[in-house]
Amino acid sequence: MNKRLFISAFALLTLSAQAQPTITPQVLQALQQSYTNSPTDKALLNAISANPLKSLALNRANTATPDTYFNVEVPYSGISDQKSSGRCWLFAGTNVLRARAMQKFGVNNFFFSQIHLFFYDQLEKSNLFLQGIIDTRSLPIDDQMVRWLFQNPLSDGGTYTGVADLVMKYGLVPQDVMAETYNSNNTSEIDNVLKRKLREFGIALREKAEGGAGQKALEQMKTEQLKTIYRMLVMAYGEPVTQFSWAPKDGSGKPKSEPKTYTPLEFYKEACGPVDDLYADYVMLMNDPSRPYNKVYEIDYDRHLYDGHNWLYVNLELDDLKQLVIASLKDSSAMYFSCDVAKSLNRATGILDLKNYDYESLLGTTFGMNKKQRILTFDSGSSHAMTLVAVDLNSDGKPVKWKVQNSWGASNGHAGHLIMTDEWFNEYMFRVVVNRKYCSEQILEILKQKPVKLPAWDPMFAEEK
């Protein structure tokens, strides 16, 4: 055999050894031989195995003091803190509303109570789950919808539509009227206990239905179950007020007027008046390149109330979406905004920048998926909601960077804010909510389309935390 034929035969044997459905000894040997164990590899192994990847991948050339100037910024004050809870959606939504309240009451510092709405959110989601179990009682236990319900009976995450539906049904109260508790700031333990109880109740409802119980009997049983859930929520969060006395205070804490008595709905109407329909008057926008643009989509069961609204959105290309966002900011209107916040975030500086970390050089490989591919493979999705308050435009009117008011406390990030480059915005921004008045006639026409219905397990299911 000549040398060329020998090399070809060896190559075929090597390929044959590697092309296996399992890791055979031959495949393992090929993998072992692919690792060179050079001096550089040894040094990297020693460093990487003993340190957080993020600290080693930090791009030192990109850690200069950030540019914090923005030529378009909404007036606001104060930073909220969701602590160890998944309530970012609730903080983002009420932060948008509290700007109106501060202007209405003539105060520089004011916060709504998040726990007031969160109590009802958890109660409504419990009802949503239990009613879903009743509605699907004729389906087998391994049906995909039934399985999804039992996998997701409750969550502390949510969406803007949840804020809108809850506020319009249950109103708002000031933070000093209903204060946070340990469990509202640390939701994971009580969340797990509630989910366990709801699953138990769900099985009981299915068993009663199998025994011949009809809709009315099942819903009576559900009401009894909700009494237990209500008590558990009161133990964790306190019972929401139904009426209270309150007056705005100046910077020294002195009341600016005589206290007035309100119900939560009355207070919402006075604090945020003139009152919009927080759902109908706003448009949820998405940038999802995995689906056709200029269409309306609705995600089944992506709501907080059984009688509430599913997450319904218009899918727009980035440039079209940015035009609406910029118009809103120029008109001093902050917006509910959500993104994949963990990607390329330097928490110490509060900067979201694609150049923050260089995992490629550290690990000797590349990460080449685009936004569409990341969505389709569940590598990226909307994970956190904040309040979009500023944009910096260049001389051509194009955005250079953006700023959001976060809910991780004033000491986190850049004085409680995150600043994102426009390049990062393009890759990891997903949702924004704007008032209809900023939408073009073309977008309002798109909204008249019959929505494309997506299942509850779709990658774009909204669960910001």
CORPETA-V325624 format. One record per residue. N is the residue number from 1. RES is the residue in three letters. PSI is psi in radians with two decimals (none if undefined). NEAR is the number of other ideal C-beta (glycine too) atoms within 12 Angstrom. Layout:
n=N res=RES psi=PSI near=NEAR
n=N res=RES psi=PSI near=NEAR
This chain:
n=1 res=MET psi=2.24 near=9
n=2 res=ASN psi=2.98 near=8
n=3 res=LYS psi=-0.69 near=9
n=4 res=ARG psi=-0.75 near=10
n=5 res=LEU psi=-0.63 near=11
n=6 res=PHE psi=-0.76 near=12
n=7 res=ILE psi=-0.73 near=13
n=8 res=SER psi=-0.73 near=14
n=9 res=ALA psi=-0.68 near=15
n=10 res=PHE psi=-0.69 near=15
n=11 res=ALA psi=-0.71 near=14
n=12 res=LEU psi=-0.72 near=14
n=13 res=LEU psi=-0.72 near=16
n=14 res=THR psi=-0.81 near=19
n=15 res=LEU psi=-0.70 near=15
n=16 res=SER psi=-0.66 near=15
n=17 res=ALA psi=-0.58 near=20
n=18 res=GLN psi=-0.52 near=22
n=19 res=ALA psi=1.32 near=14
n=20 res=GLN psi=2.54 near=17
n=21 res=PRO psi=-0.33 near=7
n=22 res=THR psi=2.93 near=10
n=23 res=ILE psi=1.62 near=14
n=24 res=THR psi=2.95 near=15
n=25 res=PRO psi=-0.61 near=13
n=26 res=GLN psi=-0.74 near=19
n=27 res=VAL psi=-0.75 near=20
n=28 res=LEU psi=-0.69 near=16
n=29 res=GLN psi=-0.71 near=17
n=30 res=ALA psi=-0.68 near=20
n=31 res=LEU psi=-0.76 near=15
n=32 res=GLN psi=-0.68 near=13
n=33 res=GLN psi=-0.37 near=14
n=34 res=SER psi=-0.34 near=14
n=35 res=TYR psi=2.05 near=15
n=36 res=THR psi=-0.43 near=13
n=37 res=ASN psi=0.80 near=13
n=38 res=SER psi=2.94 near=11
n=39 res=PRO psi=-0.65 near=10
n=40 res=THR psi=-0.75 near=15
n=41 res=ASP psi=-0.71 near=17
n=42 res=LYS psi=-0.74 near=14
n=43 res=ALA psi=-0.74 near=15
n=44 res=LEU psi=-0.73 near=23
n=45 res=LEU psi=-0.80 near=20
n=46 res=ASN psi=-0.72 near=13
n=47 res=ALA psi=-0.84 near=18
n=48 res=ILE psi=-0.67 near=21
n=49 res=SER psi=-0.30 near=13
n=50 res=ALA psi=0.10 near=12
n=51 res=ASN psi=2.72 near=15
n=52 res=PRO psi=2.37 near=13
n=53 res=LEU psi=-0.71 near=17
n=54 res=LYS psi=-0.65 near=21
n=55 res=SER psi=-0.57 near=19
n=56 res=LEU psi=-0.53 near=23
n=57 res=ALA psi=-0.13 near=25
n=58 res=LEU psi=2.22 near=27
n=59 res=ASN psi=1.75 near=24
n=60 res=ARG psi=-0.45 near=15
n=61 res=ALA psi=-0.15 near=12
n=62 res=ASN psi=0.47 near=22
n=63 res=THR psi=0.31 near=17
n=64 res=ALA psi=2.83 near=14
n=65 res=THR psi=2.16 near=13
n=66 res=PRO psi=2.67 near=27
n=67 res=ASP psi=2.02 near=17
n=68 res=THR psi=0.20 near=20
n=69 res=TYR psi=2.36 near=16
n=70 res=PHE psi=2.25 near=27
n=71 res=ASN psi=-0.10 near=20
n=72 res=VAL psi=1.95 near=29
n=73 res=GLU psi=2.38 near=26
n=74 res=VAL psi=2.32 near=32
n=75 res=PRO psi=2.35 near=19
n=76 res=TYR psi=3.02 near=34
n=77 res=SER psi=2.68 near=23
n=78 res=GLY psi=2.53 near=30
n=79 res=ILE psi=2.32 near=30
n=80 res=SER psi=2.98 near=38
n=81 res=ASP psi=1.95 near=27
n=82 res=GLN psi=-0.07 near=38
n=83 res=LYS psi=-2.46 near=25
n=84 res=SER psi=1.08 near=22
n=85 res=SER psi=2.87 near=37
n=86 res=GLY psi=0.62 near=31
n=87 res=ARG psi=0.46 near=47
n=88 res=CYS psi=-0.67 near=46
n=89 res=TRP psi=-0.64 near=46
n=90 res=LEU psi=-0.69 near=49
n=91 res=PHE psi=-0.74 near=49
n=92 res=ALA psi=-0.79 near=45
n=93 res=GLY psi=-0.77 near=46
n=94 res=THR psi=-0.44 near=47
n=95 res=ASN psi=-0.62 near=45
n=96 res=VAL psi=-0.75 near=44
n=97 res=LEU psi=-0.58 near=45
n=98 res=ARG psi=-0.37 near=39
n=99 res=ALA psi=-0.66 near=31
n=100 res=ARG psi=-0.75 near=32
n=101 res=ALA psi=-0.72 near=36
n=102 res=MET psi=-0.70 near=27
n=103 res=GLN psi=-0.71 near=21
n=104 res=LYS psi=-0.74 near=22
n=105 res=PHE psi=-0.10 near=28
n=106 res=GLY psi=0.73 near=16
n=107 res=VAL psi=2.74 near=29
n=108 res=ASN psi=-0.13 near=21
n=109 res=ASN psi=2.02 near=23
n=110 res=PHE psi=2.41 near=37
n=111 res=PHE psi=2.46 near=36
n=112 res=PHE psi=2.77 near=43
n=113 res=SER psi=2.08 near=42
n=114 res=GLN psi=-0.56 near=46
n=115 res=ILE psi=-0.53 near=43
n=116 res=HIS psi=-0.89 near=43
n=117 res=LEU psi=-0.60 near=42
n=118 res=PHE psi=-0.64 near=48
n=119 res=PHE psi=-0.89 near=39
n=120 res=TYR psi=-0.54 near=41
n=121 res=ASP psi=-0.83 near=45
n=122 res=GLN psi=-0.63 near=47
n=123 res=LEU psi=-0.79 near=37
n=124 res=GLU psi=-0.70 near=31
n=125 res=LYS psi=-0.60 near=41
n=126 res=SER psi=-0.77 near=39
n=127 res=ASN psi=-0.71 near=34
n=128 res=LEU psi=-0.78 near=38
n=129 res=PHE psi=-0.88 near=42
n=130 res=LEU psi=-0.68 near=43
n=131 res=GLN psi=-0.60 near=33
n=132 res=GLY psi=-0.68 near=36
n=133 res=ILE psi=-0.72 near=40
n=134 res=ILE psi=-0.78 near=34
n=135 res=ASP psi=-0.47 near=27
n=136 res=THR psi=0.32 near=29
n=137 res=ARG psi=-0.41 near=34
n=138 res=SER psi=-0.15 near=16
n=139 res=LEU psi=2.62 near=21
n=140 res=PRO psi=2.74 near=13
n=141 res=ILE psi=-0.45 near=21
n=142 res=ASP psi=0.17 near=11
n=143 res=ASP psi=2.52 near=18
n=144 res=GLN psi=-0.65 near=17
n=145 res=MET psi=-0.74 near=24
n=146 res=VAL psi=-0.75 near=30
n=147 res=ARG psi=-0.74 near=22
n=148 res=TRP psi=-0.72 near=25
n=149 res=LEU psi=-0.81 near=36
n=150 res=PHE psi=-0.47 near=29
n=151 res=GLN psi=-0.45 near=21
n=152 res=ASN psi=1.05 near=26
n=153 res=PRO psi=-0.43 near=36
n=154 res=LEU psi=2.65 near=41
n=155 res=SER psi=2.69 near=35
n=156 res=ASP psi=-0.03 near=41
n=157 res=GLY psi=3.05 near=36
n=158 res=GLY psi=-2.83 near=48
n=159 res=THR psi=3.02 near=47
n=160 res=TYR psi=-0.67 near=48
n=161 res=THR psi=-0.55 near=37
n=162 res=GLY psi=-0.76 near=47
n=163 res=VAL psi=-0.86 near=48
n=164 res=ALA psi=-0.86 near=40
n=165 res=ASP psi=-0.73 near=34
n=166 res=LEU psi=-0.77 near=44
n=167 res=VAL psi=-0.74 near=43
n=168 res=MET psi=-0.36 near=33
n=169 res=LYS psi=-0.66 near=26
n=170 res=TYR psi=-0.05 near=34
n=171 res=GLY psi=-2.90 near=35
n=172 res=LEU psi=2.70 near=46
n=173 res=VAL psi=2.71 near=40
n=174 res=PRO psi=2.70 near=37
n=175 res=GLN psi=-0.61 near=28
n=176 res=ASP psi=-0.08 near=22
n=177 res=VAL psi=-0.64 near=31
n=178 res=MET psi=1.80 near=32
n=179 res=ALA psi=2.81 near=19
n=180 res=GLU psi=2.72 near=32
n=181 res=THR psi=3.01 near=25
n=182 res=TYR psi=-0.77 near=19
n=183 res=ASN psi=-0.45 near=30
n=184 res=SER psi=-0.51 near=39
n=185 res=ASN psi=-0.24 near=28
n=186 res=ASN psi=1.45 near=21
n=187 res=THR psi=-0.24 near=38
n=188 res=SER psi=-0.73 near=24
n=189 res=GLU psi=-0.87 near=19
n=190 res=ILE psi=-0.56 near=30
n=191 res=ASP psi=-0.77 near=34
n=192 res=ASN psi=-0.68 near=20
n=193 res=VAL psi=-0.75 near=23
n=194 res=LEU psi=-0.72 near=37
n=195 res=LYS psi=-0.71 near=29
n=196 res=ARG psi=-0.76 near=19
n=197 res=LYS psi=-0.72 near=29
n=198 res=LEU psi=-0.70 near=39
n=199 res=ARG psi=-0.71 near=28
n=200 res=GLU psi=-0.79 near=22
n=201 res=PHE psi=-0.67 near=37
n=202 res=GLY psi=-0.77 near=38
n=203 res=ILE psi=-0.70 near=23
n=204 res=ALA psi=-0.68 near=25
n=205 res=LEU psi=-0.75 near=38
n=206 res=ARG psi=-0.70 near=31
n=207 res=GLU psi=-0.68 near=18
n=208 res=LYS psi=-0.66 near=27
n=209 res=ALA psi=-0.68 near=28
n=210 res=GLU psi=-0.47 near=16
n=211 res=GLY psi=0.03 near=14
n=212 res=GLY psi=0.04 near=11
n=213 res=ALA psi=2.46 near=20
n=214 res=GLY psi=-3.11 near=14
n=215 res=GLN psi=-0.82 near=18
n=216 res=LYS psi=-0.77 near=13
n=217 res=ALA psi=-0.67 near=18
n=218 res=LEU psi=-0.68 near=32
n=219 res=GLU psi=-0.53 near=24
n=220 res=GLN psi=-0.70 near=18
n=221 res=MET psi=-0.70 near=29
n=222 res=LYS psi=-0.72 near=35
n=223 res=THR psi=-0.70 near=21
n=224 res=GLU psi=-0.68 near=19
n=225 res=GLN psi=-0.69 near=34
n=226 res=LEU psi=-0.43 near=30
n=227 res=LYS psi=-0.68 near=20
n=228 res=THR psi=-0.77 near=24
n=229 res=ILE psi=-0.76 near=37
n=230 res=TYR psi=-0.79 near=25
n=231 res=ARG psi=-0.72 near=18
n=232 res=MET psi=-0.71 near=30
n=233 res=LEU psi=-0.69 near=37
n=234 res=VAL psi=-0.73 near=21
n=235 res=MET psi=-0.62 near=19
n=236 res=ALA psi=-0.62 near=32
n=237 res=TYR psi=-0.14 near=38
n=238 res=GLY psi=2.81 near=22
n=239 res=GLU psi=2.28 near=19
n=240 res=PRO psi=2.54 near=31
n=241 res=VAL psi=2.59 near=27
n=242 res=THR psi=-0.28 near=19
n=243 res=GLN psi=2.52 near=17
n=244 res=PHE psi=2.83 near=25
n=245 res=SER psi=2.35 near=19
n=246 res=TRP psi=2.60 near=34
n=247 res=ALA psi=2.51 near=24
n=248 res=PRO psi=2.62 near=28
n=249 res=LYS psi=2.63 near=20
n=250 res=ASP psi=-3.04 near=16
n=251 res=GLY psi=-0.43 near=13
n=252 res=SER psi=-0.04 near=10
n=253 res=GLY psi=0.05 near=12
n=254 res=LYS psi=2.32 near=11
n=255 res=PRO psi=2.40 near=16
n=256 res=LYS psi=-0.22 near=20
n=257 res=SER psi=3.05 near=16
n=258 res=GLU psi=2.47 near=10
n=259 res=PRO psi=2.55 near=16
n=260 res=LYS psi=2.69 near=20
n=261 res=THR psi=2.30 near=17
n=262 res=TYR psi=2.66 near=24
n=263 res=THR psi=2.83 near=23
n=264 res=PRO psi=-0.67 near=34
n=265 res=LEU psi=-0.66 near=23
n=266 res=GLU psi=-0.70 near=22
n=267 res=PHE psi=-0.71 near=39
n=268 res=TYR psi=-0.79 near=36
n=269 res=LYS psi=-0.63 near=23
n=270 res=GLU psi=-0.75 near=27
n=271 res=ALA psi=-0.56 near=36
n=272 res=CYS psi=0.15 near=34
n=273 res=GLY psi=2.70 near=18
n=274 res=PRO psi=2.33 near=12
n=275 res=VAL psi=2.23 near=24
n=276 res=ASP psi=2.87 near=23
n=277 res=ASP psi=1.86 near=16
n=278 res=LEU psi=-0.25 near=35
n=279 res=TYR psi=-0.99 near=31
n=280 res=ALA psi=-0.53 near=18
n=281 res=ASP psi=0.02 near=21
n=282 res=TYR psi=2.71 near=38
n=283 res=VAL psi=2.23 near=37
n=284 res=MET psi=2.16 near=50
n=285 res=LEU psi=2.57 near=45
n=286 res=MET psi=2.61 near=47
n=287 res=ASN psi=1.74 near=39
n=288 res=ASP psi=1.64 near=38
n=289 res=PRO psi=-0.06 near=26
n=290 res=SER psi=-0.13 near=27
n=291 res=ARG psi=2.78 near=26
n=292 res=PRO psi=2.47 near=18
n=293 res=TYR psi=2.95 near=25
n=294 res=ASN psi=0.65 near=25
n=295 res=LYS psi=2.79 near=26
n=296 res=VAL psi=2.36 near=31
n=297 res=TYR psi=2.55 near=37
n=298 res=GLU psi=2.30 near=31
n=299 res=ILE psi=2.14 near=35
n=300 res=ASP psi=2.43 near=29
n=301 res=TYR psi=0.24 near=37
n=302 res=ASP psi=1.14 near=42
n=303 res=ARG psi=2.99 near=36
n=304 res=HIS psi=-0.52 near=45
n=305 res=LEU psi=2.52 near=34
n=306 res=TYR psi=-0.68 near=26
n=307 res=ASP psi=0.32 near=15
n=308 res=GLY psi=-2.84 near=33
n=309 res=HIS psi=2.34 near=33
n=310 res=ASN psi=2.74 near=33
n=311 res=TRP psi=1.99 near=45
n=312 res=LEU psi=2.24 near=38
n=313 res=TYR psi=2.73 near=46
n=314 res=VAL psi=2.23 near=41
n=315 res=ASN psi=2.02 near=36
n=316 res=LEU psi=2.65 near=37
n=317 res=GLU psi=2.71 near=23
n=318 res=LEU psi=-0.80 near=28
n=319 res=ASP psi=-0.68 near=18
n=320 res=ASP psi=-0.72 near=26
n=321 res=LEU psi=-0.76 near=40
n=322 res=LYS psi=-0.60 near=31
n=323 res=GLN psi=-0.74 near=27
n=324 res=LEU psi=-0.69 near=37
n=325 res=VAL psi=-0.78 near=42
n=326 res=ILE psi=-0.72 near=33
n=327 res=ALA psi=-0.70 near=27
n=328 res=SER psi=-0.80 near=35
n=329 res=LEU psi=-0.68 near=36
n=330 res=LYS psi=-0.42 near=21
n=331 res=ASP psi=0.30 near=18
n=332 res=SER psi=0.63 near=20
n=333 res=SER psi=1.95 near=35
n=334 res=ALA psi=2.83 near=37
n=335 res=MET psi=2.59 near=46
n=336 res=TYR psi=2.29 near=50
n=337 res=PHE psi=2.42 near=49
n=338 res=SER psi=2.71 near=43
n=339 res=CYS psi=-3.14 near=38
n=340 res=ASP psi=1.40 near=31
n=341 res=VAL psi=-0.46 near=35
n=342 res=ALA psi=-0.29 near=21
n=343 res=LYS psi=2.10 near=31
n=344 res=SER psi=0.61 near=33
n=345 res=LEU psi=2.17 near=34
n=346 res=ASN psi=1.75 near=34
n=347 res=ARG psi=-0.48 near=23
n=348 res=ALA psi=-0.67 near=18
n=349 res=THR psi=-0.30 near=27
n=350 res=GLY psi=0.42 near=33
n=351 res=ILE psi=2.28 near=34
n=352 res=LEU psi=1.89 near=42
n=353 res=ASP psi=2.31 near=34
n=354 res=LEU psi=-0.35 near=26
n=355 res=LYS psi=0.08 near=23
n=356 res=ASN psi=-0.65 near=34
n=357 res=TYR psi=2.49 near=32
n=358 res=ASP psi=1.35 near=24
n=359 res=TYR psi=-0.45 near=23
n=360 res=GLU psi=-0.89 near=15
n=361 res=SER psi=-0.66 near=18
n=362 res=LEU psi=-0.75 near=25
n=363 res=LEU psi=-0.06 near=18
n=364 res=GLY psi=0.67 near=18
n=365 res=THR psi=-3.10 near=10
n=366 res=THR psi=2.77 near=11
n=367 res=PHE psi=1.75 near=22
n=368 res=GLY psi=0.15 near=10
n=369 res=MET psi=2.49 near=18
n=370 res=ASN psi=3.13 near=17
n=371 res=LYS psi=-0.75 near=33
n=372 res=LYS psi=-0.81 near=19
n=373 res=GLN psi=-0.64 near=17
n=374 res=ARG psi=-0.65 near=24
n=375 res=ILE psi=-0.85 near=28
n=376 res=LEU psi=-0.49 near=19
n=377 res=THR psi=0.18 near=14
n=378 res=PHE psi=0.42 near=17
n=379 res=ASP psi=-0.38 near=22
n=380 res=SER psi=2.54 near=31
n=381 res=GLY psi=3.01 near=33
n=382 res=SER psi=2.08 near=44
n=383 res=SER psi=-0.28 near=30
n=384 res=HIS psi=2.39 near=38
n=385 res=ALA psi=2.48 near=48
n=386 res=MET psi=-3.07 near=51
n=387 res=THR psi=2.03 near=44
n=388 res=LEU psi=2.13 near=45
n=389 res=VAL psi=-0.19 near=37
n=390 res=ALA psi=2.70 near=38
n=391 res=VAL psi=2.55 near=38
n=392 res=ASP psi=2.07 near=28
n=393 res=LEU psi=2.49 near=25
n=394 res=ASN psi=-3.06 near=13
n=395 res=SER psi=-0.34 near=8
n=396 res=ASP psi=0.08 near=7
n=397 res=GLY psi=0.23 near=17
n=398 res=LYS psi=2.47 near=19
n=399 res=PRO psi=2.42 near=33
n=400 res=VAL psi=-0.71 near=28
n=401 res=LYS psi=2.89 near=34
n=402 res=TRP psi=2.75 near=41
n=403 res=LYS psi=2.40 near=42
n=404 res=VAL psi=2.54 near=49
n=405 res=GLN psi=2.08 near=44
n=406 res=ASN psi=3.08 near=40
n=407 res=SER psi=0.70 near=42
n=408 res=TRP psi=0.29 near=33
n=409 res=GLY psi=2.74 near=22
n=410 res=ALA psi=-0.37 near=18
n=411 res=SER psi=-0.06 near=15
n=412 res=ASN psi=2.45 near=26
n=413 res=GLY psi=-2.51 near=31
n=414 res=HIS psi=1.52 near=31
n=415 res=ALA psi=0.74 near=21
n=416 res=GLY psi=0.01 near=29
n=417 res=HIS psi=2.86 near=37
n=418 res=LEU psi=2.44 near=47
n=419 res=ILE psi=2.23 near=39
n=420 res=MET psi=2.43 near=43
n=421 res=THR psi=2.78 near=30
n=422 res=ASP psi=-0.56 near=28
n=423 res=GLU psi=-0.70 near=22
n=424 res=TRP psi=-0.75 near=32
n=425 res=PHE psi=-0.78 near=39
n=426 res=ASN psi=-0.68 near=26
n=427 res=GLU psi=-0.58 near=31
n=428 res=TYR psi=0.03 near=38
n=429 res=MET psi=2.43 near=43
n=430 res=PHE psi=-0.85 near=45
n=431 res=ARG psi=2.60 near=47
n=432 res=VAL psi=2.61 near=47
n=433 res=VAL psi=2.16 near=48
n=434 res=VAL psi=2.70 near=39
n=435 res=ASN psi=2.51 near=29
n=436 res=ARG psi=-0.48 near=26
n=437 res=LYS psi=-0.31 near=17
n=438 res=TYR psi=-0.07 near=28
n=439 res=CYS psi=2.52 near=29
n=440 res=SER psi=2.87 near=22
n=441 res=GLU psi=-0.57 near=10
n=442 res=GLN psi=-0.77 near=17
n=443 res=ILE psi=-0.67 near=31
n=444 res=LEU psi=-0.57 near=18
n=445 res=GLU psi=-0.69 near=14
n=446 res=ILE psi=-0.65 near=27
n=447 res=LEU psi=-0.32 near=28
n=448 res=LYS psi=-0.15 near=13
n=449 res=GLN psi=2.69 near=20
n=450 res=LYS psi=2.17 near=12
n=451 res=PRO psi=2.54 near=23
n=452 res=VAL psi=2.07 near=24
n=453 res=LYS psi=2.18 near=18
n=454 res=LEU psi=2.60 near=28
n=455 res=PRO psi=2.86 near=20
n=456 res=ALA psi=-0.47 near=30
n=457 res=TRP psi=0.27 near=20
n=458 res=ASP psi=2.58 near=30
n=459 res=PRO psi=-0.40 near=31
n=460 res=MET psi=0.16 near=39
n=461 res=PHE psi=2.25 near=35
n=462 res=ALA psi=2.02 near=45
n=463 res=GLU psi=1.01 near=35
n=464 res=GLU psi=2.38 near=41
n=465 res=LYS psi=none near=33
